[in-house]
Amino acid sequence: MPVSALYKPPAPTPCKPLRGLRLLRLFWSRNVLDLIPEDFFNSPMERICFTRRPCYLVNCPKLVNEVLVEKRLFFPKSDVMVDTLRPVIGDSTIIASGPKWEEQREMIAPVFSHIGVRSSYKHIQDACTEFLAHLDQVAKFDKVFSLQEEMSRLTADILFRTIFTHPIDSIRARKVFSLAMHYQSITTTWARKMILRGAPGETKRAMPKQAIALRDQIRLSLRELVDEHTADRHGQHDDMCQRLMDARHPQTGMPFSKEQLVDHIATFFLAGHETTSAVLNWAFFILSERPDYTERIRRETDNVTSGEVIEYKHLPRLKFTRNVFRETTRLYPPIAFLTRMASEETQVGDHKVAQGSLIIISPWVAHRHRTYWNNPDYFDPDRFERNDDPMTRAFMPFGIGPRVCAGASFATVEATLLLARLTRYYSFKTINSEEVYPETGISLRSASEIKCKLIKRGHVSEYQAQ
């Protein structure tokens, strides 16, 4: 497709190197995306020279593979990331390393296996049906709504049903999500300061007291939710909590302890809610700007399902719909920066990396790299079918290698279904497109709320039939 026919979603224009270096040093707490020098989008690896700690940005897929796969034992999760997450999620799979990580990964594998994801499909469908009923009321009164708030509401309900079977209908359940978002907002700022100002081996600054208080509230609320779910049971539930309770250590045969169970559920809350919500936020914004893509999703869905219920078996054939999700994660990866730390002196490509150095792998930069993609700043979901980009291995929204995100399959199934079902009944119309602009935070969001209205599609059968 000629570039003139493609849509270019909002994004910062890469800055000149000197401006980027100066501003990044002075305004670290501001939007980092505005401050990435143009050179970073053209080189395989860059030394970032304005931090106290040696720091490298790695872009080239070969070098990313070196860090995350070939030499992964030399590059554990960074101390900054571990210190930020451990208070809430303990030593669960996101931050564990070595044998402990391998054992836990094996124990939680059934949760995100093909069977596990397929079993969760009903929970996604039920939450979507209820959400469509809510959208009916929004459309009926022609309300302006926040796309971010609505996607957050939907994905929170899906995640809660998937973990605990029930809809997210209690004050405490909703409070957990609110607390978790607040915790991540505070600790994100703290972590940035640690990266910029910290040096290997020195005493770290204490985490803010407010973050510690939020940590205590989050874990207390999750313990109470787990206790309620496990105490009042009429037979086993087909949900993530039950699968975690059924998991056994590969050597000892022991189950997770109560605290370990809370660790993993906290991980699902932190990793599974905000990230998927952010991607859907961008996907529906892009569809509002390109109604022709909405029509293509509708035609594909109708052709695959013959206008009937969208069943799990249909999802592999919804190729364009899935590619809309994939292209959205390329341009707006939910986590813009991944960090690793060199546990000892080693080599990455031509660079000698000192012990304690920070390695930053940025999906935001790699996904828009001028060497690895055709028209990197343009939204082109068909690129995944043509497979003609110079280096498709540069696509890594969920990471790569053994530590690829365990929930990647679940997120893809969830997003594909939601894109197909919601567009079947509605078109989203953004009323403040000129204000939409990406910024980093807990996840990659718009700096301003995306305000929308709904246009209901009048000639389809009622969604309650699903």
N, C-alpha and C positions, 0 to 999 in steps of 0.2 A: 504494500500500500504506500503511495507517495506520502512524504512527510506533510504535505499541505492538507491531506485529508485526516491527519491524526490530531488528537487532542493533547495539549500540553497543560497538565494540571499545575496548580500553584506550587512554586518552590523558589528558594533563594537563588540568586545568581552568584556563582562562586566569586570570591573576592580576590584582589591582588595579594600576594604573599605578605608584604610588609603590613598592610592593613589588618590582615587576619591575625598575624602574630601579635601585633600590638593590642588589638581589641580583645583577643582571647585571654591575654594576660590580665587586662584591666577589668574585663566584664565577663568573667567566667560564669557568673550566675545568670547571664542573659542567654538568649537563644543561640546555642552552639552552631546550629546549621547555617546561620548568617555569616559565620566566621571561618568557614573552611576554605583555605586557599585553593585557587584554581589548579595549582600544580598537583594537589592531592588526587585529583580526578584523572590524572594522566600517568602517574608513576606506580610501580609495583610495590614500593615500600618507602616510607618517609620517616626520618628521625624528627621527633617533635622536640625542639630545643629550648622551650621556654618553661619547662617544668623542672622542679628540683630533682625528681626521680627520672632516670633515663626512660624514655617513652618512645614507642615506635607505632606507626600506623601501617598495618599490613593489608594490602589490597589484592595482590596477585593470587589467583586461585591456587597455584602451585605452592606458594608460600603459606597461604591459609591452611592448606592441607598438611603442610609440614608442621605447623603449630598445633592444629586441632586433631590430627590423626597420627602422623609418623612420629612426632616427638611429644605427643600429648602428656606423657609422664613428666616431662621437663616443664610443662606449662599448665599447672593447675589453675583453677579459678583464682582470680586475683584476690589478695588480702582485703582490698577495699570492698569488693563484692561480697566476700564471705562475712566481713564484719557488719555489712549492711543488712544481710538477710538472715544470718544465723539467729539473732534474737527472736525472730518470729517463726522460722521454719526448722530450727534445730539443724541436725546434720542429715537432712534429707537429700535426695538425689541431686538437686540443683548445685549444692556446694560440697557434697561428700566427694572423696577421691580415693583412688587405689582399691583395695579389696572391699572396703566398706561400700563404695559406690557400686561395684560389680554385684555384690550380694543384694543390695537394695533394688538395683535396677532389675535383677532377675525376679525379685519378689513382687514388684509392681507391674511387671510385664503383662500379666493377664488383664489389668485394668484398661490398658490401651491397645490390647490385641485386637485383631479383626473381630473376634467374637465379642469382646468387651465394647468396642465402638458400635457394633451392630445392635447390641443390647441397649445401648444408650439412645438409639435413634428414636424410640418411642417418646422418651423424655423431651427430646428436641422438638418433635412434632407437637406434643401436648403444649409445651410452652409457646410455640409459634402460633397455634390455634387461639390460645388465650390472648396473645399479643395482637393478633388480627382483630379480635373483638374490641380490644382497647383502641386500635387504630380506627375502627368504625366510628367510635364516638368522637375521636379527634377530627375525622373527616366530616362528620355530620354537622359539627358546629364551626367548620372551617377555621380551626385553631392553627396558630403558628406555634411550632414546637421546636425544641432543641434536639437535633439529630443525635448529639452525643448522649444526652440524658436518656433518650429512648433506646438507643443501642445498648447502653449500660444496663438499663432496666431489663431488657430482653436477655442479654447474655448472663446476667446475674441469676435470673430465674432458671435458665437452662442449666447453668452450672450447679445451682442448688438442687434442682430435681435430679440431676445426674449423680450427685454425691449422696443425697439423702432421700430420693424418690419423691418427696413432697414438694409442692410449689413453695416459692419463697414468700410465705404469708405471715411471718412473725416479725415483730419489731426487732428482736435480737438478731435474727438472720440478716435483715437488711443493714443492721448496725455494723455487722462484721465487715461487709463490703465497704461501707463508709469509713470505718476505722482503718481498714487496709489501705485505701486510697490516700488517706491523710498521712499514714505512716510512710508510704512510699514517697509522697511529696516532700516531706521533711528530710528523709534520709537521702534522697537524690541530691539535694543541695549540699548536704554534709559530705557525701561521697565525692562530689566534684571538687570540693575544697581539698579533700585528702589526695586526690590525684594531682592537683595543681601544686599544692604546697608541701605534701608529704615527701619524705625521703626514706629509702629502705633502712630498716633497723632502728629508726627513731621511735620514740613513744608517740602513739597516735592520740589525737584529740578525742576526748570522750564524746560519745554520741549524745545528742541533745536530750535533756531530761524528758521533754515532751514525747520524744520517740519511745523512750523506755516505758513511759506510762501507757502509751498506745499499745505497745507490745503486750503488756500485761492484760489489757482489756481484750485484745484480739484472742489471745490464747485462752483466757477464762471463758469467753463466749463460745469458742470452738469446743472446749471441753464440755460445756453444758449442752451444746447441740449434739455432740457425740453421745453423751450420757442419755439424753432423751431418745435418741434414735435407737440406741441399743437396749434400753430398758423396756420400752413399750413396743414390743414386736409381736406380730401375729404371723409367725413363719418368717422365712428369710426374704429380704428384699433383693431385687436385681438392680443393684446400684454400686457405685464406686466404693462407698463405705463398707458394704458387705464384702466386696472382693478384696479390699485391704485387710479386713478381719480374717478372711479365709487364707491369706497369703502365709507362706511358711518359709523360714530360712532354709536355703539350699543344703546346708550341712547339718544344722542342729534340729531342723524341723520345728523351731519355735516361732510363734506368731509375733506380730508387732506388739510392743507394749502400748499402753494407753497414750503415753507421751509421744511415742513414735507415730502412732495413728494420727494424733493431732498435728505432728510435724508434716506429714504427707498431705493431709487435708488442707492445712494452711498453705502448702506449696501450690495445690490446685487452685485455691482461692486467689493467691497472688499472681500466679503465672497464667491461669486459664481464663480469667475474667477480663481484665483491663486490656490485654493484648488483642483478643478476638474482637472486643468492642471497638477498639481503635481502628482495626482494619475495616470492619463493617461501616464505621463512620465515614471513612474515605471512599469505600466502594459505592455507597449510596449517594454520596456527594457527586462522584464522577458520573454515575448513571443519571443524576439530575441534570448534569451539564451535557450529557450525550444521550438523549432519549432514543436514538437509533440503536444503541447497545441494549437498552431496556427491551426494545422490540425484538432484538435478536434472542435475548434470553427467553422471552415469552414464546417465540416461535419454536425454539429448541425444546423447551419444556412441553409444549403442546404436542410436538411431533413425537417425542420420546414416550410420553405418558398417555397419548391419545386423549388428553383433557381430563384424565382421571387422577386419583391420588398419587402424589410423588412418593414412591416407595424406595426403600434402600437399594433395591436392585437397579433402579433407574439411574442412580447417581453416576456410575462410571460412564454413562452415555451422555451426560450433560457436560460435554467437553468445553463448549464456549463459556458456559456459566462458571465452571471451575477455573478456566483461564482468566476470567475477569477477576476472580479472587487472587489468583497467582500474580497477575500483573499489578494488582493493587498492593500486594505484599512486596513486590519488587520496588515500586516507586515510593511506597510508604511502609517500610518494614516496621513492625510494631516496636521492636527493640533496635534502636539505631546504632548502638555501640556495644560490642562484647569485649570483655577484658580478661586477659590472662596475665600471669606473672611468671617470670623465669625463676625456677627453683634453684638453678645453678648457672654458671657461665656456660653459654652454648652459642651455636651459630644458627642464624636464620638467613637463608640466601647468602648474600655477600657481607652481611652485617654480623659482627661479633656482638652478642648481647650479654651484658653483665648480669650477674645474679641480682635478683630483686627488680629487674627492669619490668616495666609494664608494656604489654603488647595489646594494642587496640585493634580489633577487627570490626570495621564499620560496614554493615550491610547497606547503610545509606550511601556511602561512598562507592563501594564495590558494585552496587546495583545501578549506579549512574556513571560508572567509569567509561571514559571515552574510548578506551582500547577494547573493551570486552562486549560492548553492546552497540547495535545499530540504533540511531535515534534514541539515546539513553534517557532523555528527559520527557519522552512522549509516551502516552498510554496506548499500548498496542497489544491487546490480549492474543491476537492471532500469531504473535511471534513464537509462541510455544508450540504451535502446529507446524510452522515453517521450519523452525529449528535452524535458522540461518544466522543467528548472532555469532560473532567471532568466538566467544567462549562462554557457553551456557553454564559451565561449572562455577561461574561467578554468582550464580543465584543461590542464596543461602538465608532465606528469611527465618528458618528454624535452626540454623547452625548446620554443621556437617559432621560426619564421622560417628563414632560410638556414642558421643554425648549429644547427638541431635535431639531436639525437643521431643520428649516422649508423647506429647499431646498433639503432634503435627497432624496425624491422621484424623483425630477427633475434630480439630479445628477446621480441617478441609471439608469434612463431611458436614459439620455444623454450618459453615459459611455457604457452601454450595446449596444446601437445602434452603437456607434463609433467603439467599438471593433469588432462587427460583420461586419460592412461595410468596414472598412479599411483592415481588414485581408482577406476579400473576394477577394480583388484585389492585395494586396501587402503583402510581408513579410519584416519585418524590420531586418536589420543586423547591430549589433553594432560592431564598429571597434576599440573601446578602452575600452573593458569590464573590464580590469584590473584596470582602473582608476576610475570606478564608485563606489561611497561610499556615504552613506547618511549623511546629516548634517541638523541641525535645522536652521531656519531663518524665513522668512515670512511664509513658509510652509516647509514640509519635502522634500528637494531636494537632488540631487546629488551634492557633493562638486565640481566635475568637469563636464563640459558639456558632455552629452552622444552623441557621434558622430555616425551617422548611414548612411547606404546606403539602397536603396530600391531594392527589387527583385520583379518584376511584375509577377503576375500569369497570364499565357497566355491563358487559355482556358475558361474564363468566359465572359459573355456578357458585353457590355459596360455599365458603371455605369450611363451614361446619361439617360438610360431608367428609372431609379428610379426617 
